[in-house]
Amino acid sequence: MIRRYLKSARPAPADARAVGELKPVPPAAWREGRPVLGPDQVYVMKYGREFHTQWCQAVAEKWASAPRGLLVTLLADVGSRSRCPQCSRAASPARERHTRGRHAPEPAPSASVIPLRVVGIAHGILYLAARPEFRDLLSGTAVEPATPLLVGGRRDGMVVRVDVSRDEPLLVVQMDPRAAFRDGPYQARLRAPLQRSATKPYAVEAIEPAPREPDS
């Protein structure tokens, strides 16, 4: 896949070369067949005059129509290509600092843990609800691959999505078939997202049982 991906970078016409030589590099990873950016990497198009810092609509449309024309290069090698306006609008100041090799700030302590309660379990899917006041926070929270449900330090499942369409937003967990369901309160811990996999300010780090209150 990587070899074929790099071979797609054939010499560009003169007007495309005017924005700088195209220097494709292997993407940091592949997810569902798509190239995923690593630190200081961006998307470029063979004959385009822009670079893209995330999987924006233009990148998605290019991948759907002509995937060989979408390449990954280093931010330092974009030449005179300008940044995609859509990527610029979507990037927060924290994301800008992250793109330059710094870490985005961690969520504030008051927002880094979200209490959850069990509202259902069916066919191996566990549904955990947050209170309505956390809806806005969860709307800016991504779920990254392999985000775990941890019970006693053991991975008992994997978080698959956040549903903010309800007044009480849901976190949906695919339970491990070998895990025993544990009822009771849970909590979600948040952190800054990984650059290559999230475009939102926060990401779910893990879900775990909430600490029990000591007996009075």
N, CA, C and O of each residue as an XYZ file, in Angstrom:
864
protein
N       0.824     -1.202      0.000
C       0.000      0.000      0.000
C       0.863      1.259      0.000
O       0.602      2.182     -0.771
N       1.885      1.309      0.852
C       2.744      2.501      0.923
C       3.501      2.691     -0.386
O       3.620      3.812     -0.882
N       4.018      1.587     -0.951
C       4.778      1.693     -2.208
C       3.884      2.232     -3.312
O       4.282      3.124     -4.061
N       2.663      1.687     -3.413
C       1.749      2.158     -4.448
C       1.378      3.614     -4.211
O       1.237      4.389     -5.157
N       1.222      3.986     -2.939
C       0.864      5.353     -2.576
C       1.941      6.328     -3.028
O       1.629      7.382     -3.583
N       3.212      5.988     -2.796
C       4.296      6.874     -3.174
C       4.493      6.933     -4.686
O       4.878      7.973     -5.219
N       4.234      5.832     -5.377
C       4.393      5.821     -6.824
C       3.429      6.778     -7.509
O       3.656      7.190     -8.646
N       2.349      7.132     -6.808
C       1.352      8.000     -7.430
C       1.862      9.425     -7.610
O       1.222     10.219     -8.299
N       2.999      9.766     -7.007
C       3.532     11.130     -7.098
C       4.372     11.284     -8.352
O       5.601     11.285     -8.281
N       3.723     11.413     -9.496
C       4.423     11.622    -10.764
C       4.705     13.107    -10.948
O       4.091     13.937    -10.279
N       5.629     13.456    -11.850
C       5.946     14.876    -12.042
C       4.700     15.692    -12.361
O       3.882     15.293    -13.190
N       4.565     16.822    -11.703
C       3.411     17.692    -11.903
C       3.678     18.654    -13.044
O       4.836     18.923    -13.364
N       2.625     19.182    -13.666
C       2.825     20.182    -14.715
C       3.458     21.445    -14.162
O       3.573     21.619    -12.949
N       3.873     22.333    -15.078
C       4.656     23.509    -14.689
C       3.919     24.397    -13.711
O       4.530     24.915    -12.777
N       2.587     24.593    -13.903
C       1.873     25.495    -13.008
C       1.803     24.925    -11.600
O       1.783     25.688    -10.634
N       1.765     23.584    -11.457
C       1.757     22.979    -10.123
C       3.143     23.039     -9.503
O       3.267     23.252     -8.297
N       4.197     22.855    -10.311
C       5.550     22.912     -9.772
C       5.889     24.300     -9.252
O       6.791     24.452     -8.428
N       5.166     25.322     -9.732
C       5.445     26.684     -9.303
C       5.207     26.883     -7.816
O       5.779     27.791     -7.213
N       4.372     26.046     -7.220
C       4.104     26.203     -5.783
C       5.086     25.403     -4.948
O       5.000     25.432     -3.720
N       6.015     24.691     -5.570
C       7.006     23.932     -4.823
C       7.010     22.469     -5.226
O       5.978     21.916     -5.604
N       8.174     21.849     -5.143
C       8.311     20.445     -5.507
C       7.483     19.572     -4.569
O       7.448     19.803     -3.360
N       6.825     18.580     -5.131
C       6.009     17.671     -4.338
C       6.899     16.579     -3.757
O       7.575     15.863     -4.496
N       6.897     16.452     -2.421
C       7.750     15.476     -1.734
C       6.888     14.573     -0.856
O       6.795     14.789      0.352
N       6.259     13.566     -1.454
C       5.380     12.697     -0.653
C       6.168     11.847      0.333
O       7.305     11.457      0.070
N       5.547     11.570      1.467
C       6.116     10.693      2.488
C       5.047      9.687      2.889
O       3.861      9.942      2.681
N       5.441      8.538      3.464
C       4.423      7.592      3.933
C       3.618      8.206      5.069
O       4.192      8.872      5.931
N       2.319      8.002      5.095
C       1.525      8.507      6.224
C       1.890      7.785      7.513
O       2.456      6.693      7.484
N       1.568      8.393      8.626
C       1.901      7.799      9.930
C       1.184      6.480     10.146
O       1.707      5.591     10.818
N      -0.008      6.347      9.582
C      -0.787      5.123      9.768
C      -1.862      5.069      8.691
O      -2.079      6.026      7.949
N      -2.527      3.919      8.631
C      -3.681      3.757      7.746
C      -4.868      3.357      8.609
O      -4.737      2.498      9.481
N      -6.029      3.972      8.376
C      -7.224      3.606      9.120
C      -8.376      3.433      8.141
O      -8.744      4.365      7.427
N      -8.935      2.239      8.116
C     -10.013      1.911      7.187
C      -9.592      2.214      5.754
O     -10.394      2.676      4.942
N      -8.317      1.946      5.455
C      -7.798      2.150      4.113
C      -7.392      3.565      3.784
O      -6.940      3.825      2.670
N      -7.538      4.493      4.720
C      -7.228      5.897      4.463
C      -5.923      6.295      5.133
O      -5.619      5.791      6.214
N      -5.135      7.189      4.523
C      -3.901      7.658      5.161
C      -4.193      8.573      6.342
O      -5.070      9.434      6.266
N      -3.461      8.386      7.427
C      -3.641      9.175      8.644
C      -2.377      9.997      8.899
O      -1.267      9.473      8.813
N      -2.544     11.264      9.206
C      -1.403     12.149      9.400
C      -0.675     11.872     10.707
O      -1.283     11.492     11.708
N       0.633     12.069     10.676
C       1.454     12.052     11.871
C       1.892     13.465     12.208
O       1.454     14.415     11.560
N       2.747     13.623     13.207
C       3.227     14.957     13.569
C       3.889     15.658     12.383
O       4.704     15.066     11.676
N       3.530     16.918     12.176
C       4.123     17.756     11.121
C       3.838     17.249      9.719
O       4.546     17.621      8.783
N       2.816     16.406      9.543
C       2.412     15.962      8.218
C       1.122     16.665      7.804
O       0.311     17.048      8.647
N       0.945     16.827      6.491
C      -0.267     17.440      5.943
C      -0.662     16.691      4.684
O       0.145     15.969      4.099
N      -1.904     16.866      4.271
C      -2.374     16.332      3.000
C      -2.140     17.371      1.901
O      -2.308     18.571      2.122
N      -1.751     16.896      0.717
C      -1.666     17.751     -0.466
C      -2.251     16.978     -1.639
O      -2.340     15.750     -1.610
N      -2.645     17.706     -2.661
C      -3.157     17.087     -3.876
C      -2.149     17.295     -4.994
O      -1.477     18.324     -5.063
N      -2.059     16.316     -5.853
C      -1.027     16.319     -6.897
C      -0.897     17.668     -7.579
O       0.204     18.206     -7.697
N      -1.995     18.204     -8.019
C      -1.941     19.439     -8.801
C      -2.588     20.599     -8.055
O      -3.005     21.582     -8.667
N      -2.671     20.481     -6.733
C      -3.327     21.528     -5.960
C      -2.372     22.612     -5.499
O      -1.152     22.448     -5.538
N      -2.939     23.709     -5.068
C      -2.163     24.842     -4.562
C      -2.416     25.084     -3.074
O      -2.076     26.141     -2.543
N      -3.016     24.097     -2.406
C      -3.301     24.211     -0.980
C      -2.780     22.979     -0.251
O      -2.557     21.931     -0.856
N      -2.592     23.120      1.050
C      -2.313     21.947      1.886
C      -3.399     21.866      2.953
O      -4.055     22.861      3.264
N      -3.580     20.677      3.507
C      -4.697     20.407      4.404
C      -4.163     19.764      5.679
O      -3.426     18.780      5.625
N      -4.540     20.326      6.826
C      -4.031     19.830      8.107
C      -4.951     18.807      8.746
O      -4.638     18.279      9.813
N      -6.075     18.519      8.117
C      -7.007     17.539      8.659
C      -7.828     16.941      7.528
O      -7.724     17.357      6.374
N      -8.651     15.952      7.884
C      -9.496     15.273      6.892
C     -10.739     16.138      6.661
O     -11.830     15.823      7.137
N     -10.549     17.228      5.924
C     -11.640     18.163      5.668
C     -12.485     17.656      4.498
O     -12.218     16.589      3.946
N     -13.499     18.428      4.129
C     -14.398     18.010      3.059
C     -13.658     17.877      1.731
O     -13.918     16.947      0.967
N     -12.740     18.797      1.452
C     -12.000     18.731      0.181
C     -11.156     17.466      0.104
O     -11.089     16.826     -0.945
N     -10.509     17.099      1.219
C      -9.704     15.875      1.247
C     -10.600     14.658      1.085
O     -10.276     13.744      0.328
N     -11.722     14.641      1.789
C     -12.634     13.506      1.700
C     -13.161     13.327      0.275
O     -13.254     12.205     -0.223
N     -13.505     14.442     -0.376
C     -14.022     14.354     -1.744
C     -12.937     13.873     -2.710
O     -13.216     13.088     -3.617
N     -11.706     14.342     -2.517
C     -10.605     13.887     -3.378
C     -10.362     12.399     -3.195
O     -10.153     11.673     -4.167
N     -10.390     11.943     -1.932
C     -10.154     10.527     -1.665
C     -11.253      9.665     -2.282
O     -10.989      8.561     -2.759
N     -12.485     10.171     -2.271
C     -13.607      9.415     -2.827
C     -13.563      9.364     -4.346
O     -13.953      8.360     -4.942
N     -13.088     10.445     -4.987
C     -13.123     10.511     -6.448
C     -11.827     10.071     -7.116
O     -11.864      9.426     -8.164
N     -10.679     10.410     -6.524
C      -9.380     10.090     -7.143
C      -8.330      9.928     -6.053
O      -7.502     10.819     -5.864
N      -8.347      8.813     -5.334
C      -7.451      8.665     -4.178
C      -5.974      8.743     -4.515
O      -5.176      9.129     -3.661
N      -5.582      8.389     -5.735
C      -4.161      8.466     -6.106
C      -3.667      9.910     -6.175
O      -2.463     10.163     -6.131
N      -4.584     10.834     -6.280
C      -4.181     12.239     -6.340
C      -4.031     12.898     -4.980
O      -3.676     14.074     -4.896
N      -4.297     12.149     -3.911
C      -4.137     12.687     -2.562
C      -2.876     12.112     -1.939
O      -2.710     10.894     -1.878
N      -1.983     12.985     -1.475
C      -0.693     12.562     -0.940
C      -0.465     13.179      0.429
O      -1.153     14.116      0.831
N       0.511     12.636      1.131
C       0.943     13.173      2.419
C       2.354     13.719      2.251
O       3.201     13.089      1.617
N       2.602     14.890      2.820
C       3.943     15.458      2.803
C       4.201     16.117      4.153
O       3.302     16.199      4.990
N       5.410     16.579      4.359
C       5.733     17.285      5.595
C       5.309     18.743      5.489
O       5.362     19.344      4.416
N       4.892     19.295      6.609
C       4.494     20.703      6.631
C       5.630     21.597      6.148
O       5.393     22.629      5.520
N       6.869     21.193      6.443
C       8.029     21.992      6.031
C       8.231     21.987      4.521
O       8.965     22.823      3.994
N       7.581     21.046      3.811
C       7.791     20.904      2.372
C       6.595     21.356      1.536
O       6.487     20.979      0.369
N       5.701     22.150      2.108
C       4.526     22.559      1.339
C       4.850     23.653      0.324
O       4.018     23.977     -0.524
N       6.048     24.221      0.406
C       6.415     25.269     -0.540
C       5.535     26.496     -0.364
O       5.289     26.944      0.756
N       5.063     27.035     -1.485
C       4.218     28.225     -1.408
C       2.729     27.891     -1.401
O       1.884     28.768     -1.582
N       2.418     26.614     -1.190
C       1.003     26.238     -1.090
C       0.377     26.936      0.110
O       1.012     27.073      1.155
N      -0.841     27.368     -0.039
C      -1.552     28.040      1.045
C      -2.393     27.031      1.817
O      -2.737     25.964      1.308
N      -2.712     27.387      3.037
C      -3.505     26.487      3.858
C      -4.960     26.504      3.405
O      -5.507     27.554      3.067
N      -5.570     25.340      3.406
C      -6.974     25.198      3.031
C      -7.839     26.073      3.948
O      -7.709     25.980      5.169
N      -8.717     26.917      3.396
C      -9.544     27.789      4.232
C     -10.419     27.013      5.212
O     -10.637     27.456      6.339
N     -10.922     25.851      4.780
C     -11.774     25.069      5.672
C     -10.978     24.553      6.870
O     -11.472     24.562      7.998
N      -9.746     24.105      6.624
C      -8.894     23.663      7.734
C      -8.576     24.824      8.659
O      -8.515     24.648      9.876
N      -8.373     26.014      8.096
C      -8.062     27.183      8.908
C      -9.224     27.554      9.807
O      -9.031     27.903     10.972
N     -10.442     27.478      9.262
C     -11.612     27.830     10.067
C     -11.838     26.832     11.183
O     -12.271     27.202     12.274
N     -11.542     25.551     10.912
C     -11.828     24.509     11.897
C     -10.780     24.432     12.990
O     -11.050     23.897     14.066
N      -9.586     24.956     12.736
C      -8.487     24.814     13.701
C      -8.612     25.844     14.813
O      -8.736     27.041     14.554
N      -8.580     25.370     16.045
C      -8.561     26.265     17.199
C      -7.121     26.685     17.458
O      -6.210     26.059     16.918
N      -6.875     27.722     18.264
C      -5.495     28.087     18.608
C      -4.719     26.926     19.195
O      -3.518     26.798     18.956
N      -5.393     26.075     19.963
C      -4.698     24.917     20.537
C      -4.259     23.961     19.448
O      -3.165     23.402     19.517
N      -5.111     23.763     18.428
C      -4.751     22.868     17.333
C      -3.589     23.455     16.534
O      -2.724     22.715     16.067
N      -3.562     24.785     16.372
C      -2.451     25.404     15.666
C      -1.136     25.124     16.382
O      -0.143     24.784     15.737
N      -1.116     25.261     17.703
C       0.106     24.992     18.448
C       0.499     23.532     18.343
O       1.685     23.205     18.293
N      -0.496     22.649     18.309
C      -0.205     21.217     18.209
C       0.413     20.899     16.855
O       1.337     20.090     16.768
N      -0.097     21.541     15.783
C       0.434     21.294     14.445
C       1.904     21.668     14.352
O       2.647     21.082     13.564
N       2.332     22.646     15.157
C       3.725     23.075     15.131
C       4.592     22.260     16.076
O       5.737     22.627     16.339
N       4.050     21.143     16.596
C       4.866     20.248     17.392
C       4.702     20.380     18.876
O       5.414     19.717     19.630
N       3.753     21.243     19.345
C       3.517     21.385     20.769
C       2.253     20.635     21.136
O       1.476     20.255     20.260
N       2.044     20.422     22.416
C       0.871     19.708     22.875
C      -0.254     20.680     23.166
O      -0.034     21.753     23.727
N      -1.470     20.293     22.777
C      -2.632     21.093     23.146
C      -2.843     20.981     24.642
O      -2.479     19.970     25.243
N      -3.431     22.011     25.260
C      -3.614     21.976     26.710
C      -4.567     20.872     27.128
O      -5.508     20.551     26.401
N      -4.332     20.294     28.283
C      -5.244     19.305     28.831
C      -6.545     19.995     29.233
O      -6.541     21.191     29.523
N      -7.670     19.252     29.255
C      -8.905     19.860     29.730
C      -8.739     20.385     31.158
O      -7.938     19.856     31.929
N      -9.493     21.419     31.502
C      -9.462     21.936     32.868
C      -9.873     20.834     33.831
O     -10.712     20.003     33.483
N      -9.306     20.805     35.031
C      -9.618     19.726     35.969
C     -11.098     19.531     36.202
O     -11.547     18.396     36.359
N     -11.886     20.627     36.230
C     -13.314     20.488     36.488
C     -14.046     19.810     35.350
O     -15.148     19.299     35.548
N     -13.447     19.792     34.138
C     -14.116     19.212     32.978
C     -13.471     17.912     32.525
O     -13.933     17.312     31.555
N     -12.416     17.459     33.197
C     -11.689     16.299     32.702
C     -12.323     14.976     33.081
O     -11.944     13.943     32.530
N     -13.286     14.971     34.014
C     -13.986     13.757     34.412
C     -15.486     14.004     34.313
O     -15.995     14.978     34.867
N     -16.195     13.124     33.608
C     -17.636     13.266     33.415
C     -18.336     12.076     34.065
O     -18.077     10.939     33.669
N     -19.200     12.288     35.030
C     -19.919     11.169     35.645
C     -20.939     10.570     34.685
O     -21.575     11.281     33.908
N     -21.081      9.260     34.753
C     -21.978      8.525     33.856
C     -22.822      7.532     34.660
O     -22.425      7.089     35.738
N     -23.995      7.194     34.112
C     -24.812      6.153     34.726
C     -25.275      5.177     33.649
O     -25.437      5.553     32.488
N     -25.481      3.947     34.034
C     -25.932      2.916     33.101
C     -27.405      3.143     32.775
O     -28.235      3.257     33.676
N     -27.725      3.208     31.484
C     -29.128      3.334     31.076
C     -29.574      2.136     30.247
O     -30.741      2.055     29.863
N     -28.680      1.220     29.968
C     -29.081      0.021     29.235
C     -27.898     -0.796     28.778
O     -26.788     -0.283     28.636
N     -28.141     -2.072     28.548
C     -27.157     -2.961     27.953
C     -27.915     -3.989     27.124
O     -28.855     -4.611     27.620
N     -27.525     -4.174     25.883
C     -28.211     -5.103     24.990
C     -27.247     -5.564     23.915
O     -26.539     -4.762     23.306
N     -27.231     -6.884     23.688
C     -26.411     -7.477     22.633
C     -24.944     -7.059     22.741
O     -24.287     -6.814     21.729
N     -24.443     -6.982     23.958
C     -23.044     -6.649     24.165
C     -22.719     -5.180     24.069
O     -21.544     -4.813     24.102
N     -23.723     -4.320     23.949
C     -23.513     -2.876     23.872
C     -23.988     -2.246     25.170
O     -25.131     -2.442     25.582
N     -23.112     -1.494     25.811
C     -23.410     -0.817     27.062
C     -23.651      0.664     26.778
O     -22.853      1.310     26.099
N     -24.752      1.194     27.300
C     -25.115      2.593     27.094
C     -24.960      3.345     28.415
O     -25.571      2.991     29.424
N     -24.138      4.380     28.388
C     -23.866      5.181     29.577
C     -24.287      6.623     29.306
O     -23.890      7.204     28.296
N     -25.078      7.198     30.191
C     -25.605      8.546     29.977
C     -24.903      9.546     30.882
O     -24.588      9.256     32.037
N     -24.665     10.733     30.326
C     -24.134     11.863     31.090
C     -25.263     12.849     31.361
O     -26.285     12.827     30.676
N     -25.087     13.699     32.339
C     -26.108     14.689     32.651
C     -26.174     15.751     31.543
O     -25.186     15.966     30.840
N     -27.324     16.415     31.382
C     -27.486     17.390     30.291
C     -26.433     18.497     30.285
O     -26.090     19.005     29.217
N     -25.911     18.880     31.455
C     -24.943     19.992     31.470
C     -23.614     19.627     30.807
O     -22.796     20.509     30.543
N     -23.387     18.324     30.532
C     -22.153     17.911     29.872
C     -22.321     17.762     28.359
O     -21.390     17.349     27.668
N     -23.491     18.095     27.853
C     -23.743     17.890     26.426
C     -22.805     18.721     25.552
O     -22.226     18.205     24.596
N     -22.653     20.012     25.880
C     -21.783     20.869     25.068
C     -20.336     20.374     25.100
O     -19.652     20.375     24.076
N     -19.880     19.956     26.267
C     -18.512     19.451     26.372
C     -18.332     18.196     25.529
O     -17.327     18.052     24.833
N     -19.307     17.284     25.590
C     -19.188     16.040     24.833
C     -19.351     16.264     23.327
O     -18.868     15.461     22.528
N     -20.026     17.348     22.937
C     -20.130     17.634     21.500
C     -18.775     18.023     20.917
O     -18.571     17.921     19.707
N     -17.845     18.468     21.768
C     -16.485     18.775     21.326
C     -15.488     17.709     21.714
O     -14.290     17.974     21.812
N     -15.983     16.495     21.936
C     -15.122     15.389     22.377
C     -15.132     14.271     21.349
O     -16.197     13.827     20.920
N     -13.954     13.818     20.953
C     -13.819     12.747     19.969
C     -13.627     11.400     20.661
O     -13.171     11.327     21.802
N     -13.985     10.342     19.946
C     -13.673      8.984     20.377
C     -12.620      8.440     19.423
O     -12.872      8.305     18.226
N     -11.455      8.129     19.945
C     -10.355      7.624     19.121
C     -10.341      6.094     19.144
O     -10.899      5.491     20.061
N      -9.722      5.466     18.164
C      -9.692      4.004     18.113
C      -9.097      3.401     19.379
O      -8.135      3.924     19.941
N      -9.686      2.297     19.813
C      -9.200      1.507     20.956
C      -9.293      2.246     22.279
O      -8.532      1.955     23.201
N     -10.223      3.210     22.391
C     -10.465      3.857     23.677
C     -11.120      2.848     24.609
O     -12.184      2.326     24.277
N     -10.525      2.551     25.768
C     -10.986      1.401     26.546
C     -12.033      1.728     27.612
O     -12.132      2.854     28.099
N     -12.808      0.698     27.952
C     -13.549      0.647     29.209
C     -12.685     -0.175     30.154
O     -12.434     -1.355     29.908
N     -12.233      0.449     31.231
C     -11.315     -0.206     32.166
C     -12.039     -0.511     33.467
O     -12.617      0.379     34.090
N     -12.002     -1.760     33.868
C     -12.594     -2.186     35.133
C     -11.514     -2.916     35.920
O     -11.068     -3.993     35.523
N     -11.097     -2.326     37.039
C     -10.027     -2.932     37.825
C      -8.725     -3.043     37.048
O      -7.956     -3.984     37.242
N      -8.478     -2.068     36.159
C      -7.264     -2.090     35.354
C      -7.324     -3.045     34.177
O      -6.352     -3.165     33.432
N      -8.443     -3.725     33.994
C      -8.620     -4.688     32.903
C      -9.517     -4.077     31.826
O     -10.513     -3.422     32.134
N      -9.159     -4.297     30.575
C      -9.971     -3.793     29.465
C     -11.201     -4.684     29.307
O     -11.092     -5.840     28.899
N     -12.364     -4.141     29.630
C     -13.611     -4.899     29.526
C     -14.447     -4.492     28.317
O     -15.531     -5.034     28.100
N     -13.957     -3.556     27.542
C     -14.709     -3.121     26.377
C     -14.010     -1.977     25.677
O     -12.908     -1.578     26.052
N     -14.673     -1.451     24.643
C     -14.100     -0.378     23.843
C     -15.186      0.650     23.542
O     -16.293      0.295     23.138
N     -14.863      1.915     23.740
C     -15.805      2.996     23.456
C     -15.899      3.157     21.941
O     -14.883      3.285     21.258
N     -17.129      3.148     21.421
C     -17.281      3.225     19.972
C     -17.833      4.567     19.481
O     -17.582      4.955     18.340
N     -18.586      5.284     20.337
C     -19.074      6.593     19.860
C     -19.658      7.399     21.003
O     -19.962      6.879     22.077
N     -19.804      8.698     20.732
C     -20.509      9.623     21.616
C     -21.742     10.104     20.862
O     -21.637     10.555     19.722
N     -22.900     10.010     21.487
C     -24.156     10.429     20.870
C     -24.672     11.644     21.644
O     -25.126     11.515     22.781
N     -24.598     12.825     21.021
C     -25.040     14.058     21.688
C     -26.383     14.534     21.147
O     -26.759     15.688     21.350
N     -27.109     13.651     20.460
C     -28.399     14.029     19.898
C     -29.502     14.054     20.955
O     -30.588     14.579     20.705
N     -29.233     13.494     22.129
C     -30.212     13.449     23.213
C     -29.927     14.525     24.252
O     -28.822     15.065     24.317
N     -30.933     14.828     25.059
C     -30.716     15.767     26.157
C     -29.647     15.229     27.104
O     -28.779     15.970     27.566
N     -29.723     13.925     27.388
C     -28.681     13.261     28.154
C     -27.786     12.515     27.165
O     -28.154     11.436     26.700
N     -26.610     13.075     26.833
C     -25.752     12.431     25.825
C     -25.314     11.043     26.271
O     -25.172     10.763     27.461
N     -25.104     10.182     25.276
C     -24.724      8.799     25.541
C     -23.286      8.536     25.120
O     -22.824      9.064     24.109
N     -22.583      7.721     25.893
C     -21.339      7.107     25.460
C     -21.639      5.631     25.261
O     -22.157      4.964     26.157
N     -21.312      5.133     24.094
C     -21.674      3.774     23.693
C     -20.421      2.898     23.731
O     -19.394      3.239     23.144
N     -20.520      1.774     24.422
C     -19.371      0.901     24.658
C     -19.670     -0.504     24.130
O     -20.708     -1.087     24.446
N     -18.755     -1.038     23.327
C     -18.830     -2.432     22.896
C     -18.132     -3.281     23.952
O     -16.917     -3.182     24.126
N     -18.896     -4.115     24.656
C     -18.326     -4.933     25.726
C     -17.510     -6.089     25.148
O     -17.847     -6.637     24.098
N     -16.435     -6.450     25.845
C     -15.689     -7.654     25.494
C     -16.564     -8.861     25.826
O     -17.161     -8.903     26.902
N     -16.652     -9.855     24.914
C     -17.515    -11.019     25.180
C     -17.153    -11.755     26.465
O     -18.010    -12.403     27.065
N     -15.890    -11.664     26.898
C     -15.460    -12.376     28.106
C     -15.691    -11.580     29.377
O     -15.499    -12.106     30.474
N     -16.098    -10.325     29.254
C     -16.229     -9.460     30.424
C     -17.588     -9.643     31.091
O     -18.601     -9.832     30.419
N     -17.596     -9.584     32.407
C     -18.839     -9.622     33.165
C     -19.332     -8.196     33.365
O     -18.561     -7.313     33.742
N     -20.619     -7.974     33.110
C     -21.183     -6.626     33.245
C     -21.165     -6.193     34.706
O     -21.553     -6.947     35.599
N     -20.715     -4.989     34.925
C     -20.700     -4.399     36.262
C     -21.655     -3.226     36.278
O     -21.467     -2.256     35.543
N     -22.691     -3.309     37.121
C     -23.635     -2.210     37.253
C     -23.063     -1.164     38.208
O     -22.119     -1.434     38.951
N     -23.649      0.032     38.177
C     -23.181      1.079     39.073
C     -22.705      2.296     38.308
O     -22.741      2.295     37.078
N     -22.261      3.333     38.996
C     -21.821      4.571     38.332
C     -20.467      4.397     37.639
O     -19.599      3.659     38.105
N     -20.316      5.093     36.523
C     -19.058      5.119     35.769
C     -18.627      6.572     35.618
O     -19.342      7.494     36.011
N     -17.454      6.755     35.046
C     -16.988      8.096     34.710
C     -16.118      8.026     33.465
O     -15.427      7.035     33.229
N     -16.160      9.093     32.672
C     -15.303      9.217     31.491
C     -14.206     10.228     31.796
O     -14.485     11.318     32.297
N     -12.970      9.872     31.499
C     -11.847     10.795     31.646
C     -11.478     11.343     30.278
O     -11.385     10.593     29.306
N     -11.267     12.658     30.201
C     -10.933     13.314     28.936
C      -9.477     13.761     28.928
O      -8.853     13.920     29.977
N      -8.959     13.957     27.739
C      -7.611     14.488     27.547
C      -7.593     15.213     26.213
O      -8.581     15.207     25.478
N      -6.467     15.835     25.906
C      -6.286     16.435     24.586
C      -6.208     15.324     23.540
O      -5.684     14.250     23.834
N      -6.718     15.555     22.323
C      -6.732     14.495     21.310
C      -5.367     14.255     20.697
O      -4.481     15.107     20.763
N      -5.210     13.087     20.102
C      -4.029     12.813     19.294
C      -4.152     13.583     17.992
O      -5.238     13.663     17.417
N      -3.054     14.149     17.524
C      -3.099     14.985     16.325
C      -3.594     14.210     15.120
O      -4.347     14.741     14.303
N      -3.175     12.952     15.003
C      -3.476     12.215     13.777
C      -4.892     11.667     13.728
O      -5.314     11.149     12.694
N      -5.644     11.772     14.836
C      -6.928     11.094     14.828
C      -8.103     11.931     15.277
O      -9.228     11.430     15.276
N      -7.907     13.165     15.657
C      -9.035     13.930     16.144
C      -8.941     15.377     15.711
O      -7.854     15.939     15.582
N     -10.117     15.975     15.487
C     -10.173     17.383     15.112
C     -10.933     18.176     16.150
O     -11.203     19.357     15.929
N     -11.290     17.576     17.280
C     -12.032     18.247     18.336
C     -11.096     18.597     19.491
O      -9.994     18.056     19.583
N     -11.527     19.494     20.365
C     -10.632     19.937     21.444
C     -10.284     18.855     22.451
O      -9.213     18.893     23.056
N     -11.193     17.874     22.639
C     -10.971     16.840     23.643
C     -11.172     15.465     23.030
O     -11.748     15.322     21.951
N     -10.681     14.452     23.747
C     -10.902     13.059     23.360
C     -11.156     12.254     24.625
O     -10.675     12.609     25.701
N     -11.915     11.163     24.492
C     -12.143     10.279     25.627
C     -10.879      9.450     25.844
O     -10.447      8.721     24.952
N     -10.296      9.565     27.021
C      -9.121      8.754     27.332
C      -9.527      7.358     27.756
O      -8.924      6.380     27.314
N     -10.535      7.244     28.604
C     -11.016      5.946     29.070
C     -12.308      6.153     29.832
O     -12.603      7.248     30.312
N     -13.068      5.078     29.931
C     -14.221      5.025     30.823
C     -13.906      4.006     31.900
O     -13.309      2.967     31.619
N     -14.303      4.293     33.133
C     -13.981      3.410     34.250
C     -15.067      3.531     35.306
O     -15.799      4.521     35.325
N     -15.187      2.546     36.184
C     -16.134      2.690     37.304
C     -15.760      3.896     38.155
O     -14.586      4.152     38.421
N     -16.787      4.629     38.576
C     -16.529      5.793     39.444
C     -16.148      5.328     40.839
O     -16.671      4.320     41.317
N     -15.247      6.045     41.502
C     -14.891      5.682     42.883
C     -16.123      5.721     43.769
O     -16.952      6.625     43.659
N     -16.235      4.761     44.625
C     -17.363      4.721     45.538
C     -17.121      5.666     46.704
O     -16.000      5.809     47.191
N     -18.188      6.300     47.134
C     -18.078      7.198     48.271
C     -17.783      6.390     49.540
O     -18.409      5.352     49.754
N     -16.852      6.836     50.383
C     -16.586      6.112     51.625
C     -17.804      6.136     52.540
O     -18.552      7.113     52.582
N     -17.983      5.053     53.263
C     -19.118      4.988     54.195
C     -18.948      6.034     55.278
O     -17.863      6.221     55.828
N     -20.043      6.708     55.567
C     -19.967      7.747     56.605
C     -20.068      7.137     57.988
O     -20.024      7.857     58.985
